[in-house]
């Protein structure tokens, strides 16, 4: 019996050795973009709820992208300033309106509403072009 030998050459973006790195880089850029969008949404909710006195707290709302090693990473969105004094737990107070078990004001639910709005974003639109670009 004769042996049949076939030579198959596979070519294309899926077989590129660094396609995974390019894919992760593009998705990381997309996550960073979503984080910036979420920071804008949080700032909008903060301003609409009247939680701004000097504007320092509003300007401190930012997105920080964290990436370590080979992982894609994640984005953190939060205010970095304290309001109105340094001893106040700003994030807890802004969300629940409670300090040490005492209700200070109606809860603003800034982070909860921001998370709901971010979940409603069109992620397919934000990431599809990036993934196509990574695959060539």
Secondary structure, 3 states (H helix, E strand, C coil): CCCCCCCCCCCCHHHCCCHHHHHHHHHHHHHHHHHHHHHHHHHHHHHHCCCCCCCHHHHCEEEEEECCCCCCCEEEEEECCCCCCCCCCHHHHHHHCEECCEECCCCCCHHHHHHHHHHCCCHHHHHHHHHHHHHC
